Amino acid sequence: MKKFFIGLMTLLAVTNGAIWHAVYLESARHELTVAFLDIGQGDAIFIEAPNGNQILVDGGPDAKVLHELGAVMPWYDKSLDMIVITNPDKDHIAGFIDILKRFDVGSVLEPGTQSKTLTHTTLQELIKEKEIPKTLARRGMKIILDDTPGREVILTVLFPDRDVSMETTNDGSIVARLTYGETEVMLTGDAPIGVENHLLSITDSSTPQFLRLESDILKAGHHGSKTSSSEEFVKMVNPQYAVISCGKENKYGHPNDETLATLAKFPLKLFRTDQLGTIIMKSDGKKFTRVE
């Protein structure tokens, strides 16, 4: 009788565990994950849609991105559906070289700005060698990450809206807005205040909803530099959260005190990778929650 009781309790425990595991997996299937990776002084943002599609917006300054990806992706998963190069500066692309050597990448989205650095040349040669299709980002372009009815995940390009091949790398930086249900993320790359002002000037009440600026999360431009995140732009975005991706005690002094003062004027929560490490945000389509 005692053996029967122990067996029954074990069966119930296993069954209960299996049920809760199934509930967890079902819940996870409805969540969008946005992880601002701790890669030092640079940008690298991992996005996974509820259906499992994955993209990486920028690759950081070195191979550290591989370690950080390993913390948010299963060890056996060695593929990314897309990589997005917001600009060709080293702190945004060097890590992509290591990624392309170890991951299968479906496609590349880039702004069209030029760079003659060895890092950029090496990356472009790898992309060509692996025959990965490239697309120039242009305003209004929609990248559908999940087309499940009622749970669509869409990355919309807000900028560039023109040929930026002759622009500086920052002036031509991709600005994009990620949407899932009622939640949004504003991804600004290194876009300076001039680009922010341009977006403000072409956005009004007649602008289609998918091209609006309002977002729950603002990835502060250029690692919190004073050249980005103007008060007018932050006000229009009206975020609940702001994220600054920068390295500890970096030589640029990012984030700048002026930018921190601007962000402090708004009722938002500020997260910094130099203080918190990788910052993982999850959305159920209604609101974002930070995973601690």
Backbone bond lengths (Angstrom), bond angles and torsions (degrees), N, CA, C in turn:
res aa  C-N    CA-C-N  psi(-1)  N-CA   C-N-CA  omega(-1)  CA-C   N-CA-C  phi
1 M - - - 1.470 - - 1.535 110.47 -
2 K 1.359 113.94 -40.24 1.460 118.73 179.84 1.523 110.80 -63.76
3 K 1.359 115.89 -42.37 1.464 120.37 178.92 1.524 111.01 -63.33
4 F 1.353 115.34 -38.70 1.467 120.27 178.77 1.526 110.31 -63.33
5 F 1.341 115.74 -43.42 1.472 120.60 -179.21 1.528 110.82 -63.26
6 I 1.340 116.22 -44.16 1.464 120.46 179.40 1.524 110.21 -63.33
7 G 1.337 115.52 -41.63 1.468 119.97 179.59 1.518 111.33 -63.88
8 L 1.339 115.27 -41.51 1.452 120.16 179.96 1.522 110.55 -64.02
9 M 1.320 116.96 -44.57 1.459 120.77 -179.88 1.528 111.05 -63.65
10 T 1.325 116.15 -39.17 1.465 120.45 178.46 1.520 110.22 -63.46
11 L 1.351 116.20 -43.92 1.464 120.96 179.25 1.518 111.00 -61.62
12 L 1.362 115.80 -42.82 1.458 119.33 179.58 1.517 111.31 -64.88
13 A 1.331 116.99 -38.91 1.467 120.82 -179.82 1.522 110.47 -65.26
14 V 1.339 115.73 -43.62 1.470 120.07 179.53 1.517 110.75 -64.71
15 T 1.356 115.22 -43.37 1.463 119.99 179.70 1.520 110.89 -63.13
16 N 1.333 115.78 -44.84 1.460 120.60 178.93 1.525 110.66 -60.51
17 G 1.343 115.71 -43.57 1.458 120.13 178.43 1.515 112.07 -61.91
18 A 1.321 116.18 -41.06 1.462 121.04 -179.81 1.524 111.11 -65.18
19 I 1.337 115.36 -39.11 1.467 120.05 179.87 1.519 110.03 -64.77
20 W 1.332 116.50 -48.10 1.470 119.61 -178.84 1.520 111.39 -66.50
21 H 1.337 116.59 -33.68 1.471 119.77 176.90 1.527 109.53 -64.78
22 A 1.345 115.89 -41.35 1.464 120.03 179.08 1.528 110.64 -64.95
23 V 1.356 115.20 -40.17 1.462 119.50 177.95 1.523 110.19 -62.44
24 Y 1.342 115.71 -42.98 1.467 120.09 179.43 1.521 111.13 -61.93
25 L 1.344 116.44 -45.89 1.465 119.73 -179.55 1.524 111.46 -63.27
26 E 1.341 116.36 -39.62 1.464 120.27 179.51 1.514 110.05 -64.34
27 S 1.358 115.62 -41.29 1.462 119.84 177.72 1.515 110.72 -64.41
28 A 1.351 116.85 -43.91 1.466 121.18 -178.56 1.519 111.02 -61.84
29 R 1.351 116.10 -31.97 1.462 119.71 -178.42 1.525 111.68 -67.27
30 H 1.312 116.84 -15.53 1.457 120.27 -179.65 1.525 112.14 -104.00
31 E 1.330 117.28 9.57 1.459 120.59 -176.66 1.530 111.91 -108.75
32 L 1.310 113.99 142.39 1.462 121.74 171.04 1.521 107.09 -96.41
33 T 1.329 116.11 133.52 1.459 120.90 177.94 1.521 109.68 -111.33
34 V 1.321 116.24 129.25 1.465 122.22 174.19 1.524 106.67 -127.50
35 A 1.336 116.13 113.82 1.462 121.20 -176.86 1.526 110.21 -116.09
36 F 1.321 115.40 117.96 1.458 121.74 176.35 1.528 106.26 -88.74
37 L 1.323 116.31 102.52 1.455 121.42 -168.75 1.524 112.77 -75.67
38 D 1.314 114.91 143.09 1.464 121.65 178.57 1.531 108.44 -84.43
39 I 1.334 115.56 89.09 1.460 120.18 -177.47 1.530 110.94 -115.95
40 G 1.328 116.94 19.74 1.452 120.16 -179.31 1.516 110.93 85.64
41 Q 1.332 116.02 -144.22 1.460 120.94 -176.91 1.529 109.76 -81.94
42 G 1.328 115.92 93.29 1.456 120.70 -178.49 1.513 110.31 168.83
43 D 1.315 115.79 -168.22 1.458 122.42 178.45 1.525 110.25 -127.01
44 A 1.313 115.80 140.63 1.466 122.61 170.54 1.520 106.39 -162.54
45 I 1.331 116.46 114.55 1.463 121.67 -174.57 1.524 109.07 -124.93
46 F 1.329 115.52 115.72 1.458 121.97 -179.88 1.523 109.40 -93.21
47 I 1.333 115.84 131.42 1.468 121.39 -179.28 1.516 108.70 -126.80
48 E 1.335 115.74 129.24 1.463 120.64 175.42 1.522 109.44 -127.77
49 A 1.327 115.71 121.27 1.459 121.58 179.17 1.533 109.89 -77.81
50 P 1.328 118.25 162.63 1.460 121.00 179.70 1.532 113.91 -56.24
51 N 1.330 117.72 -29.38 1.464 120.53 -179.84 1.521 113.13 -82.91
52 G 1.344 117.25 -0.69 1.458 120.77 177.18 1.513 115.25 99.73
53 N 1.328 118.37 -7.83 1.464 119.73 177.33 1.523 109.49 -65.86
54 Q 1.343 115.36 139.73 1.460 120.58 -173.52 1.525 111.32 -131.60
55 I 1.329 115.80 137.80 1.461 120.27 173.46 1.518 108.35 -134.53
56 L 1.329 115.78 158.89 1.456 121.45 177.00 1.519 108.00 -126.21
57 V 1.318 115.45 117.61 1.461 121.60 178.27 1.526 107.52 -93.28
58 D 1.317 116.10 106.23 1.469 125.28 -175.62 1.525 111.08 71.86
59 G 1.341 114.00 154.47 1.464 118.91 -172.75 1.508 115.49 -121.65
60 G 1.347 117.45 5.94 1.455 119.32 178.76 1.520 113.51 75.49
61 P 1.337 117.11 178.49 1.462 122.24 -171.42 1.520 116.13 -86.65
62 D 1.346 117.75 -9.33 1.466 118.52 -176.45 1.530 110.32 -164.85
63 A 1.344 114.85 -166.48 1.468 120.39 -174.74 1.526 113.87 -71.67
64 K 1.316 119.15 -5.32 1.460 121.03 179.87 1.522 111.85 -56.96
65 V 1.317 116.45 -26.07 1.462 120.67 -179.39 1.533 111.23 -59.41
66 L 1.332 117.59 -30.92 1.468 120.76 179.33 1.525 110.64 -62.84
67 H 1.321 116.65 -43.77 1.462 121.01 179.10 1.523 110.78 -64.24
68 E 1.320 116.03 -42.76 1.462 119.87 -178.21 1.527 111.75 -68.84
69 L 1.331 117.04 -36.47 1.465 119.99 175.58 1.523 110.61 -63.84
70 G 1.333 115.65 -35.88 1.461 120.22 179.46 1.513 113.26 -62.48
71 A 1.332 115.97 -20.44 1.463 119.84 179.73 1.522 112.29 -86.29
72 V 1.332 117.61 -16.39 1.471 120.12 -177.85 1.527 112.57 -118.39
73 M 1.343 117.12 -4.94 1.460 121.60 177.59 1.525 108.94 -123.72
74 P 1.346 118.28 149.76 1.468 120.37 174.76 1.529 110.26 -60.07
75 W 1.330 117.48 147.78 1.461 121.49 -176.25 1.524 112.72 -59.56
76 Y 1.339 115.97 -28.97 1.466 120.11 -176.44 1.531 112.93 -86.39
77 D 1.328 117.31 -8.57 1.472 121.21 -177.11 1.527 109.31 -86.18
78 K 1.303 116.72 110.09 1.465 122.34 -177.99 1.524 111.33 -122.15
79 S 1.316 116.06 42.31 1.456 119.16 178.72 1.521 110.42 -143.56
80 L 1.336 115.01 148.67 1.465 122.71 174.55 1.515 107.05 -131.66
81 D 1.313 116.94 135.96 1.456 119.90 -178.33 1.522 111.96 -70.70
82 M 1.326 116.79 -31.30 1.466 120.35 179.98 1.521 109.69 -157.98
83 I 1.336 115.75 147.50 1.455 120.18 166.04 1.528 107.12 -116.85
84 V 1.327 115.43 143.28 1.457 121.31 -179.46 1.526 108.39 -116.28
85 I 1.324 115.77 121.33 1.452 121.84 176.34 1.528 106.63 -98.32
86 T 1.337 117.22 102.90 1.469 117.58 -178.24 1.522 111.26 -72.25
87 N 1.338 116.03 -32.97 1.464 120.55 171.94 1.526 108.37 -159.22
88 P 1.332 118.78 156.84 1.460 121.06 -172.12 1.524 116.15 -86.35
89 D 1.336 118.51 21.13 1.461 120.26 176.01 1.532 109.59 -73.83
90 K 1.329 115.34 151.73 1.466 121.25 -174.34 1.520 113.32 -55.99
91 D 1.344 117.21 -38.89 1.463 119.60 -176.28 1.525 113.08 -70.57
92 H 1.333 115.98 -4.25 1.468 120.84 177.04 1.534 112.97 -112.86
93 I 1.332 117.28 -17.79 1.476 118.04 -170.96 1.518 116.17 -126.51
94 A 1.338 119.59 -19.10 1.469 119.47 -172.73 1.529 111.80 -58.53
95 G 1.329 116.83 -38.50 1.457 120.42 179.65 1.520 113.64 -64.10
96 F 1.329 117.08 -24.13 1.462 120.52 178.67 1.528 111.52 -63.81
97 I 1.331 117.72 -28.65 1.465 120.53 178.92 1.525 109.66 -62.27
98 D 1.323 117.00 -45.30 1.464 121.27 177.95 1.529 111.12 -67.69
99 I 1.318 116.44 -36.69 1.465 120.22 179.12 1.525 111.20 -64.44
100 L 1.332 117.11 -45.27 1.462 120.23 -178.63 1.523 112.40 -64.70
101 K 1.316 117.55 -23.77 1.458 121.36 178.45 1.516 112.10 -78.18
102 R 1.337 117.04 -17.54 1.467 120.85 -174.43 1.521 113.95 -124.20
103 F 1.331 117.55 -16.31 1.462 121.04 -177.05 1.528 110.59 -118.69
104 D 1.328 114.46 151.08 1.465 120.31 167.20 1.522 107.07 -86.12
105 V 1.317 116.77 126.96 1.463 121.64 -178.50 1.524 109.00 -117.89
106 G 1.345 115.93 129.26 1.454 120.57 -175.09 1.511 114.58 -74.79
107 S 1.342 117.34 -41.68 1.466 120.09 -177.59 1.526 109.75 -161.25
108 V 1.345 114.55 166.78 1.456 121.91 -179.11 1.523 108.87 -126.29
109 L 1.324 116.48 132.95 1.459 122.26 173.01 1.518 107.31 -112.89
110 E 1.340 117.45 127.05 1.459 120.95 -177.96 1.523 110.18 -140.79
111 P 1.346 117.06 160.36 1.464 119.91 -174.54 1.523 115.10 -82.84
112 G 1.334 117.00 -26.05 1.465 119.45 -177.29 1.512 113.37 103.23
113 T 1.343 117.82 -1.20 1.460 120.21 174.87 1.522 108.71 -71.36
114 Q 1.333 115.74 155.22 1.460 121.00 -173.05 1.525 111.48 -109.22
115 S 1.321 115.51 153.50 1.463 122.14 175.18 1.524 108.29 -151.54
116 K 1.320 116.46 139.68 1.460 121.47 -179.39 1.525 112.14 -104.89
117 T 1.312 117.01 13.87 1.461 120.14 -179.46 1.525 110.73 -71.84
118 L 1.324 116.17 156.13 1.466 121.31 177.86 1.522 110.56 -62.54
119 T 1.340 117.15 -36.73 1.468 121.28 -179.87 1.518 110.79 -60.91
120 H 1.327 116.73 -46.95 1.461 120.29 -178.98 1.518 111.14 -67.93
121 T 1.324 117.32 -40.98 1.461 121.49 179.34 1.524 110.67 -62.15
122 T 1.330 116.49 -44.53 1.465 121.10 179.36 1.519 111.35 -61.92
123 L 1.342 116.27 -42.51 1.463 120.38 179.53 1.518 110.68 -63.32
124 Q 1.322 117.69 -45.72 1.457 120.92 -178.90 1.534 110.91 -63.83
125 E 1.316 117.33 -36.90 1.465 120.64 177.82 1.525 111.13 -65.15
126 L 1.331 116.56 -39.51 1.461 120.72 177.78 1.526 111.68 -65.05
127 I 1.332 116.28 -42.44 1.462 121.24 178.11 1.526 110.23 -60.30
128 K 1.320 116.29 -42.94 1.462 121.46 179.30 1.523 111.13 -67.32
129 E 1.325 116.36 -43.51 1.467 121.49 -179.55 1.521 111.43 -60.58
130 K 1.320 116.06 -39.05 1.464 120.29 -178.58 1.529 112.19 -87.13
131 E 1.325 116.51 -0.03 1.468 122.82 177.35 1.526 111.78 56.29
132 I 1.316 115.56 44.35 1.466 120.76 178.29 1.526 108.40 -87.62
133 P 1.317 117.71 124.38 1.469 120.10 -179.05 1.528 112.33 -64.86
134 K 1.338 115.71 139.58 1.463 121.99 179.81 1.522 110.02 -114.75
135 T 1.326 115.19 146.26 1.458 121.68 177.21 1.520 109.09 -131.76
136 L 1.333 115.89 137.21 1.460 120.27 174.83 1.524 109.18 -82.29
137 A 1.314 116.16 128.39 1.464 120.80 179.73 1.526 110.27 -73.19
138 R 1.318 116.67 132.15 1.454 122.04 176.31 1.521 110.12 -141.00
139 R 1.314 116.00 145.34 1.464 122.72 -176.76 1.527 111.80 -49.96
140 G 1.322 115.30 133.41 1.456 121.31 178.81 1.515 113.49 94.34
141 M 1.322 116.79 -13.09 1.465 120.52 178.67 1.522 109.91 -67.53
142 K 1.326 116.33 133.43 1.463 121.31 179.58 1.523 110.48 -114.60
143 I 1.320 116.21 126.25 1.459 121.11 173.20 1.523 106.44 -104.10
144 I 1.330 116.18 112.83 1.460 121.71 -177.54 1.526 108.95 -86.26
145 L 1.317 116.55 112.06 1.463 120.72 179.41 1.521 111.38 -90.05
146 D 1.323 116.35 -29.83 1.460 120.99 179.13 1.518 107.18 -148.85
147 D 1.322 116.83 120.75 1.463 120.26 -178.13 1.524 112.42 -106.23
148 T 1.350 116.34 18.86 1.456 119.89 177.40 1.527 109.44 -61.71
149 P 1.342 118.70 124.02 1.471 120.84 -177.93 1.526 112.14 -52.95
150 G 1.323 115.54 127.41 1.451 120.95 -179.76 1.517 113.79 84.51
151 R 1.347 117.28 -10.38 1.466 120.48 -179.82 1.527 110.07 -133.29
152 E 1.334 116.73 37.28 1.455 120.37 -177.89 1.528 111.23 -68.60
153 V 1.313 115.30 137.75 1.462 121.93 174.16 1.527 106.90 -117.81
154 I 1.334 116.29 120.82 1.463 120.87 -173.17 1.523 110.40 -131.98
155 L 1.319 115.97 132.65 1.460 122.06 172.03 1.519 106.84 -104.40
156 T 1.329 116.52 115.73 1.463 122.00 -177.18 1.525 110.07 -108.66
157 V 1.319 116.38 129.81 1.460 121.34 177.69 1.531 109.09 -79.65
158 L 1.325 116.46 125.62 1.463 121.75 176.56 1.530 111.14 -100.26
159 F 1.324 115.37 -28.82 1.466 121.57 179.76 1.520 107.46 -156.11
160 P 1.354 118.35 142.33 1.475 130.41 11.81 1.528 113.44 -76.00
161 D 1.310 114.30 153.97 1.465 120.56 173.46 1.523 110.57 -113.86
162 R 1.333 115.45 19.13 1.475 121.13 -177.42 1.532 108.90 -164.86
163 D 1.319 115.51 176.40 1.459 121.24 175.37 1.525 109.13 -67.67
164 V 1.341 116.60 123.40 1.473 120.02 -178.66 1.529 111.53 -116.83
165 S 1.322 115.66 19.59 1.465 119.48 -176.44 1.524 113.17 -62.35
166 M 1.327 117.67 -23.34 1.461 121.31 179.91 1.525 112.02 -101.41
167 E 1.331 116.68 1.48 1.468 121.02 -179.96 1.527 110.38 -83.95
168 T 1.334 116.73 161.48 1.462 119.46 171.63 1.525 108.38 -67.08
169 T 1.325 116.03 161.80 1.464 119.39 -175.67 1.525 112.22 -59.48
170 N 1.334 117.14 -38.61 1.469 119.83 179.88 1.528 112.01 -74.30
171 D 1.330 116.67 -40.89 1.468 120.25 -179.26 1.529 112.22 -64.80
172 G 1.325 116.76 -22.11 1.461 120.07 179.11 1.515 113.27 -103.55
173 S 1.336 117.42 10.37 1.463 122.15 -174.91 1.529 112.48 -60.44
174 I 1.305 115.84 140.50 1.466 120.93 176.52 1.531 109.87 -68.27
175 V 1.324 115.31 133.44 1.460 122.55 168.88 1.522 106.16 -117.52
176 A 1.312 117.45 127.86 1.464 120.67 -176.77 1.526 110.09 -140.24
177 R 1.319 114.54 156.37 1.471 120.88 -178.45 1.528 108.98 -124.03
178 L 1.323 115.23 123.08 1.460 121.74 179.65 1.519 108.68 -96.61
179 T 1.322 117.03 129.36 1.464 120.47 -179.02 1.524 111.24 -125.70
180 Y 1.319 114.79 141.28 1.463 122.51 174.26 1.520 107.37 -147.95
181 G 1.330 115.82 109.93 1.460 119.48 -177.12 1.512 110.53 61.25
182 E 1.325 116.32 -123.40 1.461 121.95 -179.12 1.532 112.05 -95.97
183 T 1.336 117.33 11.04 1.461 120.73 -176.12 1.524 111.03 -115.20
184 E 1.351 115.16 149.91 1.462 120.66 -176.61 1.533 110.67 -144.08
185 V 1.342 114.47 153.56 1.462 121.84 174.23 1.516 108.23 -129.83
186 M 1.333 117.20 128.56 1.459 122.32 176.75 1.531 108.46 -96.04
187 L 1.330 115.70 115.88 1.458 122.27 -178.80 1.522 108.43 -107.27
188 T 1.323 116.92 114.15 1.456 121.00 -168.40 1.525 115.67 -107.41
189 G 1.343 117.81 -4.29 1.451 118.80 -177.22 1.519 110.55 55.44
190 D 1.341 115.55 -130.90 1.467 120.77 176.63 1.530 111.57 -109.78
191 A 1.324 116.46 21.86 1.472 120.38 -176.37 1.517 111.58 -55.91
192 P 1.343 117.75 127.55 1.470 121.66 -179.74 1.524 112.12 -83.17
193 I 1.319 115.87 177.76 1.465 121.68 -178.49 1.528 111.44 -58.96
194 G 1.322 118.03 -33.00 1.466 120.58 177.98 1.515 112.05 -58.53
195 V 1.336 116.94 -41.80 1.470 120.82 177.20 1.522 109.89 -70.46
196 E 1.319 117.06 -40.90 1.471 120.21 177.03 1.527 110.19 -57.50
197 N 1.342 116.42 -45.24 1.467 120.13 179.64 1.526 111.47 -63.69
198 H 1.321 116.27 -37.01 1.465 119.75 177.66 1.530 110.26 -62.75
199 L 1.331 116.32 -44.11 1.466 119.93 178.77 1.530 111.21 -63.92
200 L 1.314 116.39 -38.43 1.462 119.90 176.70 1.523 111.18 -63.27
201 S 1.338 116.77 -38.36 1.469 121.38 -176.58 1.527 112.85 -70.94
202 I 1.336 116.83 -24.24 1.474 118.87 -178.19 1.530 111.92 -105.49
203 T 1.332 116.00 10.48 1.461 120.40 -179.95 1.519 109.96 -117.99
204 D 1.333 116.09 122.93 1.465 120.93 175.88 1.516 108.98 -148.83
205 S 1.311 116.71 -167.71 1.468 120.76 -175.39 1.523 113.25 -64.49
206 S 1.341 116.51 -19.15 1.466 119.59 -179.90 1.524 112.46 -90.01
207 T 1.326 116.71 -6.33 1.465 120.87 -179.69 1.522 109.67 -67.97
208 P 1.345 118.31 132.84 1.471 120.58 177.94 1.521 111.04 -54.40
209 Q 1.316 115.71 146.46 1.466 121.19 -175.33 1.526 112.47 -53.86
210 F 1.328 116.94 -38.93 1.462 119.26 -175.05 1.529 112.83 -72.17
211 L 1.337 117.15 -10.97 1.459 120.93 177.78 1.532 112.72 -107.02
212 R 1.317 116.28 9.42 1.467 120.21 179.79 1.535 110.39 -73.07
213 L 1.316 116.49 168.48 1.454 121.26 -176.72 1.534 113.69 -102.19
214 E 1.336 118.17 -21.44 1.461 120.90 -176.39 1.530 110.46 -56.60
215 S 1.342 116.25 130.58 1.460 121.23 -176.72 1.524 110.57 -150.80
216 D 1.321 115.79 149.01 1.463 120.82 178.03 1.521 111.38 -71.02
217 I 1.336 115.74 -36.34 1.464 120.67 -178.07 1.527 109.05 -122.57
218 L 1.314 116.05 133.30 1.456 122.24 173.70 1.516 108.56 -112.73
219 K 1.335 116.54 118.49 1.462 119.85 170.19 1.516 105.70 -83.30
220 A 1.327 116.93 105.16 1.460 121.05 -174.51 1.524 110.91 -57.26
221 G 1.326 116.30 133.28 1.450 121.34 -176.69 1.519 113.91 -65.06
222 H 1.330 114.82 145.61 1.463 123.20 171.80 1.526 112.95 51.55
223 H 1.343 115.72 44.25 1.467 122.41 171.19 1.531 113.65 60.02
224 G 1.338 114.99 28.25 1.467 118.55 179.08 1.509 113.61 84.82
225 S 1.338 116.73 17.16 1.464 120.25 177.33 1.517 110.47 -66.57
226 K 1.344 115.58 156.20 1.467 119.57 178.07 1.521 111.93 -72.81
227 T 1.337 117.28 -7.65 1.469 120.74 177.89 1.518 112.04 -79.98
228 S 1.336 117.68 -4.37 1.471 121.67 -178.54 1.526 110.23 -134.04
229 S 1.331 115.28 176.73 1.472 122.39 176.32 1.524 112.67 60.47
230 S 1.332 116.12 55.80 1.466 120.17 175.77 1.527 109.33 -66.24
231 E 1.322 115.19 156.45 1.468 120.20 -179.78 1.529 111.00 -59.84
232 E 1.336 116.81 -39.59 1.472 120.85 -179.35 1.530 110.93 -64.39
233 F 1.330 116.00 -39.82 1.460 119.72 -178.76 1.525 110.56 -69.64
234 V 1.310 116.84 -46.07 1.468 120.03 179.21 1.524 110.29 -60.68
235 K 1.324 115.94 -39.39 1.467 119.93 179.15 1.521 111.12 -61.92
236 M 1.336 116.87 -41.53 1.465 120.24 -179.70 1.524 111.62 -69.46
237 V 1.314 116.50 -40.53 1.467 119.72 178.70 1.531 109.97 -66.49
238 N 1.334 116.19 -38.54 1.465 122.47 175.77 1.536 111.95 54.64
239 P 1.326 117.19 55.91 1.466 119.63 -175.52 1.526 114.05 -81.49
240 Q 1.323 115.44 155.01 1.463 121.67 170.45 1.526 110.42 -84.80
241 Y 1.350 114.13 -28.29 1.458 120.73 -178.65 1.526 109.16 -133.57
242 A 1.330 115.25 145.70 1.458 120.77 170.59 1.524 106.85 -125.26
243 V 1.332 116.12 139.94 1.461 121.31 179.96 1.523 108.72 -122.33
244 I 1.326 115.42 130.78 1.462 120.91 174.92 1.521 108.02 -114.19
245 S 1.333 116.29 123.80 1.460 121.85 178.03 1.526 108.22 -102.08
246 C 1.330 116.02 110.35 1.464 119.98 -179.46 1.526 109.52 -155.35
247 G 1.331 115.21 163.78 1.456 120.26 -178.42 1.518 111.94 -92.00
248 K 1.318 115.65 151.67 1.463 121.05 179.12 1.526 110.52 -62.36
249 E 1.311 116.49 129.73 1.460 122.92 176.72 1.537 112.36 50.50
250 N 1.332 115.00 42.81 1.467 119.80 -178.65 1.530 110.93 -69.43
251 K 1.326 115.56 155.46 1.465 121.38 -174.04 1.530 113.54 -71.22
252 Y 1.326 117.40 -11.54 1.471 120.82 -178.59 1.530 112.64 -89.63
253 G 1.310 116.67 -10.48 1.460 119.84 -177.74 1.515 112.94 74.60
254 H 1.342 117.23 23.77 1.468 120.93 177.27 1.532 109.69 -82.81
255 P 1.321 116.94 140.42 1.466 127.38 -1.62 1.524 111.53 -80.04
256 N 1.326 114.64 150.33 1.454 121.12 -178.45 1.531 110.42 -74.73
257 D 1.341 115.28 145.67 1.467 119.68 -179.49 1.531 112.32 -60.08
258 E 1.330 116.84 -34.54 1.467 120.24 179.32 1.524 110.88 -63.76
259 T 1.318 115.32 -40.54 1.469 119.56 179.42 1.520 110.62 -67.57
260 L 1.315 116.61 -42.58 1.464 120.32 178.08 1.529 110.61 -61.51
261 A 1.336 116.06 -38.36 1.467 120.28 178.54 1.520 110.84 -66.31
262 T 1.331 116.12 -38.64 1.470 119.76 178.13 1.516 110.37 -63.98
263 L 1.327 117.05 -47.29 1.466 120.83 -178.89 1.531 111.03 -64.22
264 A 1.333 116.54 -32.49 1.466 120.85 -179.20 1.522 112.78 -67.51
265 K 1.324 117.56 -14.64 1.456 121.27 179.14 1.530 112.05 -76.39
266 F 1.337 115.63 -10.98 1.460 119.43 -175.18 1.533 110.87 -115.09
267 P 1.356 116.73 150.51 1.466 120.50 -178.46 1.527 111.54 -79.40
268 L 1.323 116.05 65.79 1.465 120.77 -178.41 1.520 109.93 -124.57
269 K 1.326 115.55 160.86 1.457 120.97 173.94 1.524 108.44 -96.88
270 L 1.330 116.15 131.12 1.453 121.30 -178.35 1.519 110.35 -104.51
271 F 1.331 116.05 127.91 1.448 122.56 176.37 1.529 109.20 -118.18
272 R 1.331 116.93 136.44 1.458 121.48 -179.21 1.528 109.80 -127.24
273 T 1.329 116.42 132.86 1.466 119.23 -179.96 1.529 111.50 -67.96
274 D 1.332 118.26 -28.63 1.463 119.39 179.52 1.519 111.93 -69.86
275 Q 1.314 117.10 -18.80 1.463 121.54 179.42 1.526 112.85 -104.38
276 L 1.335 116.61 -34.12 1.465 120.85 -171.73 1.524 113.87 -112.61
277 G 1.330 117.37 -7.96 1.465 119.19 -173.40 1.514 109.95 76.03
278 T 1.325 116.83 -154.91 1.459 120.69 179.80 1.531 110.23 -61.39
279 I 1.332 115.54 133.88 1.464 122.10 -178.04 1.530 108.24 -111.73
280 I 1.315 116.25 114.49 1.469 121.73 -177.38 1.520 109.53 -106.82
281 M 1.323 115.10 122.92 1.452 121.73 177.66 1.530 108.92 -116.90
282 K 1.315 116.44 137.02 1.460 121.30 178.63 1.522 109.99 -123.80
283 S 1.342 114.88 140.84 1.463 120.46 178.63 1.523 109.97 -122.83
284 D 1.325 115.08 136.93 1.466 120.73 173.25 1.527 110.86 -96.40
285 G 1.334 115.36 9.92 1.458 120.26 -177.43 1.514 112.37 95.40
286 K 1.339 116.22 -12.87 1.465 121.37 179.49 1.533 111.05 -109.79
287 K 1.333 116.11 -40.26 1.453 120.12 -178.85 1.520 110.08 -157.16
288 F 1.336 114.61 159.40 1.454 120.85 176.21 1.524 110.06 -94.59
289 T 1.318 115.60 144.51 1.458 122.37 174.89 1.518 108.78 -133.83
290 R 1.313 116.69 135.99 1.462 120.03 178.12 1.527 110.01 -81.50
291 V 1.326 116.12 134.72 1.464 122.51 175.45 1.527 107.91 -91.44
292 E 1.303 116.77 117.94 1.478 120.24 -177.72 1.508 110.92 -107.00
